[in-house]
């Protein structure tokens, strides 16, 4: 090549060669060509080596380009049936990626993907498109692992963090390439595998690398664990997982981004050579590699350490003297700790997010769901850990210089006027023995009276935190009942007219009433904000008690709790656990459970009979479509089922006629009104729900508490399921299903007060057995019933005759019922082995068999032909059902009756079965017509 005027065609554009010269600095060894785009003033610089490669003769150029395209696909392309492109999202006001899909009538077909082509990749490499690729194959494997270091998350430390990860990889002989991100403010570290391997295994390697990196660089945040690609272990059949932006994007390369770089963050001289020569990691080496990496760090999460008092003393011991400031958090001066010790403490204040693993188990999208939740805070000088970890920290560090900067509050003089039972006295003493902790006490144990005694004993300005105004008013009433306060309000305020504002000794800080006394105040946590003004108020109390403390793990509430600098901090709850599994937040913020009662007062077991009466409904018997409903549509179906509602009304009226006190709990306000309308304004019917005015709810509770005779209270579980203080309730009707144990415990707790005046607690549970989702929910409730010593009884006096309930262990009973089968109908999504190898084998030879299912294999078709079995295909969800001779029906929560462990019901009600079979035959006829 010479330096005369020459024209080159590059990326469909013409360039004129201006000059050739030697590079400087990092490019000393390179010869550079300066080009100008024809008819413009745009100049570019390119190495002569790359210019030569781009301007070879036609056939040679095509060969080079084909080889590069093949290499690119080999390294980066996972699935080819789908890919993503970048577009400008007007609603979001920014660029975003989404799968490329076809359009029909101007609308995207979101469940149809357009396959990736070589031309798409070429346009990405030349800068005409921005493409994203999906690392996970449909079989949950991958051929690379990418660790993302993001300047948006890691700030100005991203280059330092990149070097740390590189160092770990080099030390452990893990081959990698580092790509400068498209923004130029972050990196992707690519690790390629010789063969595809399970995404879960690739992610295990990523975890091990990141943990080892944390050991040498505490600036690596826990969000790094959420920024690996692949982003999950498993995806469902209809999901594609998270995408990663394709490297070497042509437009970004012009700015020096989206390229592979050296240790100095400079582009490698030959991108394609680097990509070609990178070593591929052998999956057979993975276990040994992960084991070696894991042995080098000893980080443990909070939830890995339960039941250990000397956490981390083995393998870690911080032997040097450490100063810890006790305030709203435990503050460590980072200069006194090694990087490794800082990371140990960070891990200790973190736990696995159960929601992440639940979603992963169900192969659901993981976007914006952190894998690890961390409760530490950090500045350049200090590491702050939650106060609830103090005892574990003391076991970890033998030499601590404590500096106490907690708020002691003002002394108060409050005399306790109540009397504590022996067990209540034990609970009080456990709390007094510690300055922080949780009381986990069953409903009716007397948490409020214990709190009053605690306030009296400690004798400092007190704040009671609750989560709704109704509970706040209950607290004020009880504290006035049990405490005699001798102080005058500490807080002096003037009215707008300049007069002294009247204050009660127990102040209020909720709703529109902000009238604190400073002695004892009751507040809703929602009344505070994450700001300096709220902090100033919170710092006026030496004792803070949070009722129903399990709510405080919610993010917005936790932001308030973490501001509390009070010397004494306690939480109260009947259910110190959460539906989302984030229970560790409770103990990290409030300390461990200091006293926990038995779920039931054992002294009452022989005095009070606890009975659950299951009501099996026919909801869904007239349509298979209900099996495909989501939970909200099922709630709508429940509200609008007249037969089901009438059964509830019958139970209400029967119990009222027996002089009982009934609480009906549902999940929808519409259902509250529907049931009330059917009762047709009978006397002693009261309604409770959140949307009703406070004064109406208060009046309803007051009226019920004054009644001597029977009543029915129809309420939403959200409003009345927790904290409702009506002691006379002895009958509970669960009009809508739920599954979470915490709800069950709270709902059942409404009937646990004043047990000395009750001989029987009665629970009616409505079970929608024809709806698989709702049937499964009952099994979880059933487990809680057993734990709380409730007996599940057959109800021989109602519509439940002819129904037999099995808690697993049903398969042998099914096989016995088939001995005289002349006709058998099988309805299920999938023909599991039990149906294939036992049911179809054991039925008499001349039994007429019909199957309704989602899919039939070629082998199954042959089997059906041999046995003259007819079948129909249905592409929606189906209940798991067997019908014998149109006289007996089996329904199970187990798919295809396979596990022999799920809830299963045998129904001997010919009229109900006839109705179901009629619906079934209509469905099959419709399928045949279509």
N, C-alpha and C positions, 0 to 999 in steps of 0.2 A: 504494500500500500504506500502511496506517495502523498505529498501534501499539496498537489495541484488541485484546482477546482474540480470537485467531484460531487455528484448528486447520489444520495442513498435513499432508498425506500425503506422506512421503518414504521411499523404499525400503521400502514396505509397513509403515511405522510412523507413528503419529500423534504430531505435535509441537505444543505450545502456544507461541505467540509471547509472550515475556516483555517484551522491550524492544528498541529500536533505538538505536544510538549511533554516534559517529565512532570510527574507528580511531586508534591511536597509533603512533609510530615508523615502521616500514616500511609500516604500514597506514593512514597519515595520510589518504591519498586515498580510502580505502574506507569505506563505510557498512556496519556490522555488525549482524546480527540475532542475538539470544540466544534460543534455543529450549530448551524442556524436554520430554522425552519423557513423554507422557501416562501417568499412574498410576505414575510413577517419579520419582526425584530426579536423574536423569541430565540434565545440561545440555550443550548444544553451541553453538558459535558458527559462523556462516556469513555470507558477504557477502550483502548484499541482492540484488546482481546474480545470484548463483548461486541464491539462494532463489527469485527471480522465474522463472529459467529452469526450475527444478525444479517449479514450481507453476503453469505455464501451463495453459490449458484443454486438454481431452483431446486433440483433434486436433493442436493446436499442440505439445503435449508429445510426442506420438507422433512427430511430424515431427522435432523436435529430437533425440529419442533415436535414431531411425532414422539421422539424419545422423551422429550421434556413433558409432554402431555401424559405419556404413559407413567413416567416417574411421579408426576403430581398426583395422578389418580391412585397410584400404588401407595403413596404416603398418606394422603389426606382424605380421600373419599371413602366414607363408610357406606351408608345406604345410597343407592343410585335411583331408587324409586321415588325419592323425594329430595328436594333441596330448598333452600330459602334465598330470598333476595331482599335487598335493602330498598326501602321506599320512604317517602316523607309522609308521616301520619299527621294530618291536619289537626285532629282532636288533641293529640299529645303535644303537638308543636315541635316535633323532633323526628329524626330518622329512626326507623325501627326495621326489624327483620321479621318476615313471616314466610311460611311455606308457599311455594308457587303453585297456584291452583287454576283450573280453567274457569271461565265465566259462562253463564247461561242467562239470557235475557238481562244482561247487564249486572248480574249478581254473582258473587263468587261461590263456587261449589266447594265449601270448606272441607268436606270429607273426601274429596278427590284430589290427588296430587299429580303434578306433571313430572315425569322422570327427568333426571339430569342427563344432558348430552355433552359430547366433546366440544361442540360449538359454544355452549354456555361457559365451559371452563376457559376456553380461549378468550372469550369476551371479558371474563373476570381478570385474566392475566394481562390483557391489553388495556384494562381500565374502563371498559364500556359498561361493566356491571360490577355490583358488589354482591358476592354470593356468600352464603353460610351453609355449612355442611353438618350432618347429623352423625356423631361419632358411633352411636349404638346401632348395631344390626338388630334385626327383628328377633334373633335368638338370644338377645341380651349379651352379646359379645362386642368387643372392640379391638382395634388394631393399634391404638395409641392412647396415651395418657397425656393430658395437658394441665399444667399448673399455671394459674392465672395470677399475676402480680399486677394489681390495678392501682394506678395513681390516685383514682377517685377515693379508694378505700384506705390506701396505705400512705397517702400524702406524699411529702417530699422524701420519704424513706424507701420508695419503691426500687430505686437502683441498688441501695444497700441490701434490701431484702432479696432482690434477684441474685446478687452476688452470694448471699448466704445459701440459697437453694442450690446454686451452681456448685458451691463448695461441698455441700453434702453429697450431691450426685457424683462429683469427681472423686471424693474420698471413698465412696462405695462402688466405684467403677460402673456407674449407671450412665450410659451414653445419652446425650440430649442435644437438642438445638434450641437456641434462644431466639425468639422472634420479637422484634420491637412492634408493639401493637399499632393499629391503624391510627390511633390518636397521637402516638409518639410519647405517651405518658403512662407506660406500663409495658409488661412483657408477658409472653407466653413461653413456657418451657415445655418443649415437645419431647416425649419419650416414645419411641416407636418399638413395636413388638414384631418378632419374626413371624408369628402366626397369631390369629385371632385368639383372644382369651376372654374369660368372663369379665364383664365390666366390674363386677364386685371385687374380683382379684386385682384388677388395675387400680381400683380406688383404694384398696388396702395398701398397695404400694404408695399411692399418693399420701395417704394418712401417715404412713411411717416416715416418708421424706419430710413432710411438714412438721411432724413432731420433733424430728431430729433438728430441723431448721430452727424451731422455737428454742431448742436447748442452747443454741449459739447466738440467737438474735431475738430478744423479747419483743421487738417491734412488729414481728409477724402477728397479725391479728387472727382471731378465731374465724373470721369471715372467710379466710383462705380455704377452709374446709368446705365452704359452700361454692367455691369458684373453681372446682376441678371439672374437667371434662374427660369422660362422661360425668354427668351430674347426679346420676342415681344408679343403683344396682340393677333395677328391673324396670321394664316398661310393659304396659299391656299391649295386646294385639293391635289396638287401634291408636296407640300413642307412638310418638317418634322421639321423645326425649328432648333435651336441650341442644341448641345448635352452637357452633363456634364459627366465627368469621374466618373465611378462607384466607390463608397467607398469600403473599406475593401479589396483592391486588395492584393492578397496573397504575391506577391513578395515585394511590398512596405511595407507591415505590418512587415516584418522581420527587416526593417530599422526603424521601429517606425512611419512610415508615413501612410497616407490613413486610419487613425484610428480616433475614437472619443476621445476627450481629455477633461481634466478638466480645471479649471481656470488657472492652472500653466503650461498648455500645455503638461501635462503628459497623457499618454494613460489611459483611464478609465479601472478599473480592470476587468470588464466583458463587453465586447462590445455588446454582444447579449442581455444581460439583460438591458443595457442602451437603446438599440434600441427597445426592447419590452415594456419598461416602460415609454417611452417618451409620454407625453400627446399630444393629437391631437387637433388642433385648430378648433373650430366650425365655419364654414363659416357664420352662422347666427350672430356671434359676430363681423364680420369684419367691417361693416359700423361704428358701435359705436367705435370700436378700432381705426380705421383710423381717425374718427372725433376727438377723444381724442388726438391722436398724432399730428394731424394738428393744433389743437388749441394751442399747446405749442410752435409752431414756426411761425415766421412771415416773412419768406424769400420770396422775390419777384424777379422774373426775370426781365431783362431790358424790354422785350417786353410786360410784364404785366403792365407796368407803364406809357404807353404813355398818353400824355395830362395831366400829373400831374407835376406841377412845384415844389411842396414840397414833392418829393418822399420820402416815408418811414417815414415821420414825424409822421404818424400814421400807424403803431404801434411802430416805433422806433424813438427815438430822442437821438442823441449823444450830450449830454450836456456839456461834459468836453472840455477843450481847446485842439484842435488837430493841430499839425503842419503838413502841406502838402507842399511838394517840387514840384513845377511845372517845369517839364523839358520835355523830350520826352514822359513821362507819369506823372501821379499824384502819388507821393510816400508818403505812410503813414508809420510812424514808428509803428510797431506792438505792441511795449511796451506801447503805449498810448491807446490801444484799448483792449476791452474784447474779448474773443474768439467768443462770440455771435456777436459782432459788426463786427469783421473780416469776419465772414461768411455772414452777411448781405451785406457787401460790395462786397464780391466775387459773391454772387448771383446777385447783381445789375449789375455786369460786365459780365453777362452770359445771354444767350437766348436759346430758344428751336430751335433745328435744323430742319427746314422745310423738309429737304430731308429725315430725319428719319421718320417723320410722313407721308410723301407722300409714301414712300416705304411700311410703315406699312399698309396704307390704301389700297394699291394694293397687299398686302400680299406677298411682295417681300423679298428676303434675306436681313438681317440687318447687316451682318458681317462687322466690321470695320466702321460702320456708327454711330458716336456719337449722343446721344440723346440731349445733351446740349453742346453748344459751349461757351467756356469761353475765355475772352480776358484779364484777369488779369495775372500778373506775381508775383512771390513770392520768396523772399529769407528768410533766418533766421531772418533778421532784418526788411525788408520792404515788404509791399504789394503795388504793382503798378497797378493802374487802368488807362484805356485809357483817353487821354486828353479831348475827346469830352464829357465826363460826368461831366465836371467842374461845369456847372450851376446847374445840379441836385444835385451834392454833396454839393454845397453852400446852397441849400434849405434843405438839410438833416442835415447839421452840422452848428449850428448858430455861433459857436466860433472857427474860423480858423486863425491860424498864417501862412500866405502864405510866402513861400520862393521861389522867382522866379529865376530859373536857366536856363531859356530859352535863346537861342542865338539871340542877337539883330542884328547881321550882321554889315556890314560897311555901312555908309551913302553913298547914290548915288544921282546924280542930273539928273533926267529924266523929261523933259517937255512934257506934253501931248498935242498933236497937233490935236486931234479929237474933235468932238462935240457929246455930249450925249443927247438922247431924254429924255423926262420927266421920263418915266418909267425906263430907264437905270440909270438915276441919282438917282432914289429911290433905285434901287438895289445896286448901289455903296455905298450909304450912310448906308444902312443896314450892308454891309460888314465892312465898316469903324467903325461902332459902336461896333464891336466885333473883337476880335483877332483870332477867329477861327469860321468856319462855312461853309455852302454849299450854292451855288447859283444854283437853279434848274430852268433853263430857256429853253424855247422851241427853236428848231432849227430856226436860222435866227434872234434871239433876239439880238445877238451881245455880246456874252460872252467874246470874245477876246478883243474887244474895251473896255469893262468894266474892264477887267483885266489890260489893259494898263493904264487906268486911276487910278486904284488901286495902281499899282506899283509907278506911279508918286506921288500920295498922301502920301504913306507910306515912300517911299524914302530910302529903305535899299536894300542891295544885295539880289537878287531874283533868285530863281530856278523854272523853269516851268517843270513839269513832265507830259509826255504824254506816249502813249503806242505803237506808231509806228512812223517810220521815216517820213512818208508822213505828218502826223499831226505836227511833229516837224518842218518841213520845212515851213508849213503854219504859225505856230506861229512866226517863225523868220521873215517871210515876213511881217506879220501884225504888229509886234512890231516895226520893222524898219519904217513902214508906220506911226504909231501913236505916236512914242516916239522920242524925240530929246535928246540924251544922251551926257552930257558934260564931263563925266569922261574918263580918260584913263584906259585901262584894269588893274585890280588890280594884276592879276597873270602874273608873268614874267617867261618865259621859253626859253631855248636855243634849237636850232636845233642840230642834231648830229654833224654838222660842227662847232658848237660854236657860230653861229649868233643868234641874237634876233629873236625869233619866232613871225611871224606876227599874230596879234589877232584882231578880230572884237569886237566891244563893246558888241554885243550880241553873246555869245559863243555857241558852239555846243558840246554835249556830247552824241553821239549816233553813232551806226554802228562802222565804223573804225575811225571816227573822234572824238578825245578827245581833244578839244581845247577850254577850258573854259576861259572866261574873268574875272569871279568873280564879275562882275557888274550885268548883267542879263544873265543867261545861260539857254538853252533849252536842256533837256535831256530825253531820254527814260528811264522809270523806270527799264527796263531790263538791263540797263548798270551798275546798282549797285548790289552789292552782300551783303549777310548778314555777313559782316566782318568788321574789324577795319578800313581798308583802305577806304571803302565806307562811314563809319561813319564819318571819318575825313573830307571827302569832304562835306557831308551833313551838317556838323556843321559850314560851312562857310557862310550859308545863313540865313538872318533874316526873309525872306518871302519866303514861298513855296506855289505855286499854282498847283494843280493837275487837269488836264483836263480829262473829261470823268471819273470822280472819281468813278463811279460804278465798274470799273475794279479793283480798289484797294482793294476790299474785297476778291479777290483771295488770297490764302494763301501765295504764294511766294511774291506777291506785298505787302501784308499787313506786312510781315516781314521787308520790307524796310520802309514803312510808320511809323511803330512803333518806328523807330530810329530817326525820325525827332524831333529835339529840337528847331526849329525855333520859334521865338516869334509870328509870324503871319502865320497861316495855313488855306488855303481855298481849297475847292473842287468845281469843276464846272461840271454840267451834265444836259443834256436834259431829262435823264431817271435815276433819283437817286434811282433805285431799281434794283433787280437782278432776273434772271430766277430761281436761286436756293433758293430765299427767304432770303438770308443772308444780307438783307439791314441793319440790326442793326449795322453791322461792319462799315458801312459808317459813320453813325452818332456817333458811339462810338469813331472813330478815328478822324473825321473831325468836329464833332459838329453838331448841328441841322441845318435844312434848314433855312437860314436867309431871303431868298427872293425866292418866287416861282411865276413864271408867269402863266397866263392862258394857257391851251394847244394850243389855237389858238388866234391870235390877233383879238379881236372882231371887231375892226375897219375895218377889211378886209372881214368880213362875207358877207356883201352886195356887195362888190367890186369883190370878187373872188369866182366863182362857184366851189365847190369841189364835184367831181363825182366819184363814183366807178361803173365800168361796170363789172359785173360778167360774166365769161366765163365758162359755164358748159361743161366739156370735156366728152368724151366717154371712157376714160381710164378705162380698166377693164371690158368693156362690152362683151369682147370675151372670158373671162376666170374667173371662180370663184376663181382660185388659188391666184390671186392678193390680195384678201381679207385677205390672210394669210401671206403676206409679212411683214417683218420688215421695218422700215423707210428707211434704206439704199437700200434695194431691190426695194422699191417703187420709190426712186430717180432714180435708174437705169431704171426702166420701163418708167418713165417720159422722161428721156433723149432719149430713143429709140422709143418713140411713134411718128411716122411720121405725123399722123393726128394732134396731139396736137401741134407739132413743127410748122407745116404749118399754123395753126391758129395764133400762136404767130407771125410768119413772116408776115402774112396778116395784123395783127394789127400794126406791125412796119411800113410796107410800106404805109398803109392808113394814119397813123399819119405823116409820113415824107411828104407825098403828100400835107398835110394840113399845112406844114411849122412848125411842132411842134418839141420839143426837148425831146427826148425819153431816159429814163434810163430803161434798162432791168436788173432785178436782178434775179439771180439764185443761187443755192448753190453748184454747181459743175463746176469745170474748164472745164471738158469735154463738158458740156452743153453750156458753153460760146463759145467754138470752133465749136460745132455742129450748133448752130444758125448762127454764122458768116459764116460758109461754105454755108449754105442754102441761105444766103443773097448774096453770090457769089461776094464778093469784091466790093459791091456798094460803092460809094463815101460817105464820112462822116459817116463811121462805125468805132467805136473805141472800144478797149477791155481794161478792167481793172481787174486784179486779182493778188493775192499775189505772186504766183510763177513767174510772169512776172518780168523782171529786173526793178529795181527802175527807171532807166532813161527812159525806155519805158513807164511806167505808168505816170511819170512826163510829158513826151512829149505828151502823149494822153490828159492829163488834160489841158495842156497849149494850145494845138491845139483846143480843144473844147471851151475853154474860149475865144479864138480869133475869133471863127466863128460867123457870123451874121445869117446864114441860118439854116435850119433844120439839125439834126444829130441824130444818135442813139449810145448810149454808152451801151455795153453789159458787165456786171460786176458780180462778185460774191458779195453776200450780206455781207460776212465777210470783204471784202476789201472796198467796196464802200457804204455799208449801214450806215456807221457811220463816220462822219468827212469829207466827200467828199465836197469840196468847189467849186461847179459849180452852179452859181446862176440862170442860164437860164433854168434849168430842169423844164418842166411843165407837163410831161407825164411819168407815172411810170407803167411798166409792171412787175407784179409779176409772173415769169415763173415757180417758184417752191413754194410749200406751206410752211408756218411756222405757229406757233401758239402763240408764246410768245408776249405779249403786247409791251415789250421793243423793239423787232425787228420791229413791226409795226410802233411804234412812230418814231424810227430812220429812217426807210425806207421812210415813208411819209414826214419826215423832209427834205429829199433831194430836195423836190419841194417847200419848204416853204420860200425860199430866194427871194428877189427882188419882192415881191408881187405887188408892185405898177406898175410893167410892165406886169402883167399877169391878164387875165380875167377868166381863167378856169384851174384848176388842175385836171388832168384826171388819174384815176388809173384803170388798167385792172387786174382783179384778176382771175387767172385760178383755177377752183374748180373741183376736181376729185370726182364727186358725187357717182360713183360706187365703190369707195374704202372707206369703213367705217372710217378708221383711218384718211384719208385725208379730208373727208367730215367734220369730227368733228373739225379739225384744222381751217376750215373756220369760224366756229361759233365764235371762239375767236377773229379772225381778224375782224369779223363783229361788235363785241362789241366795238372795238377800233375805227372803222370807225365812229360809231355813236357818241362816245365821242369827236371826233375831227371834228364833224359837216360835215361829208361827207354824201352825198345822194347816196343810192344804187339804181341804175336805171335798168329798163328792157331795153334790147338792141333789139329793133324791127328790126334792119337792118342787123342782122347776123344770124348765125346758132342757135341762142337762142330762136327763135320763137317756141311757143308751150310748153314752160317751165314756170311753176309757182312756186315761192319760198314761203315757209311758215316758219316763225320763231316761231315754236310752234303753238298751237291752230289749229291743222289740222284734228283731229279725226272726227269732225262732217262733214267736207268736204269729208273725205274718205267714211263715211257711206252713204252720199248722192250719191256718185258715184257708190255705189253698187246696187242701186234701180233697174237698168236695166241689172245687170250682168248676162250673160249667162255662162260665164267661168271666174273662179278666180284662180289665182296662188298665193300661199303664200310662200315666201322664208324668213326664219329667223332661228337663232340659237335656239330660244326658243319660244314656243307658250305662250305668255303672256296673262293675263286675258282679255285685250281689244280684242285680236283676238279670244279668246275662247268664251267670253260671249256676245260680241257685233257684231263683223264682221261675225262669223259663224252663229250667230242667225239671223242677219238682211238680209242676202242674200236671194234672192228668192228660193223657195223650189227646183226648178229644175235646179239650177245653178250647173254646173260641177266644182268641186273643186279639186285642186291638191296641195299638200303641200310638200315642201322640207325643212327638218329641221335636227337637230342633234339627237334628242331623242324624243320618244313617250312613254307615260306612258300607263299602262293597261287600265286606265279609258278613256284616249284619244282614244285608239284603239276602245273601245266600241262605243264611240261617232262617230268616223269616219265610223264604220260599219253601224250604224243606218242611217247616212246621205249619204252613198255611196261615202265617200271621199277617194281618193287615196293618198298615201304618199310614199315618199322615204327618206331614211336616208343618211346623208352626215356628215362625221366625222371631217370636217374642218370648219373654220370660214366662215360665210355667210353674205351677205348684208341683210339689213332689207327692204324687197321689196314686193309690191303687184302689180299684173298685172291683169287688168280688160279687158276681151274680146280681149286680145292681141292688144288693142288700146291705153290703158292708163296705165302708170306705176307710182307707188309711191315709193320713196326712202327716208329713214329716218335715222338720226343718233341715234334715240331712239331704244333700243333693243325691238323687237317685237311691235313697235309703242306704247309702254306702257305709256310713261310719258306725252305725249301731249305737250312737251316743246322743243324738239330738232329740229334741222334744217331738214326740210322735203321738198322734191321737187316732184311736179306733172309734168309728162312728157307726152305730147300728140304728139309724133313723131313716127308714125307707123313704119317707116323704121328702126329706132334705136331700137324700141321695138322688132321688128321682128328678128333683129340680136341677141338681148339679149335672146329672147325665144329660138331661134335656138341653141345657146350655152347651154342654160338650158336643153333642150330636149336631147342634146348629152350627157350631164353630167348624166342625169337620166337614159338614155339607158345604159351608161357605168356602172352605179351602179347596174342596173338590171342584166347585164351580169356577173358582179363580185359577 
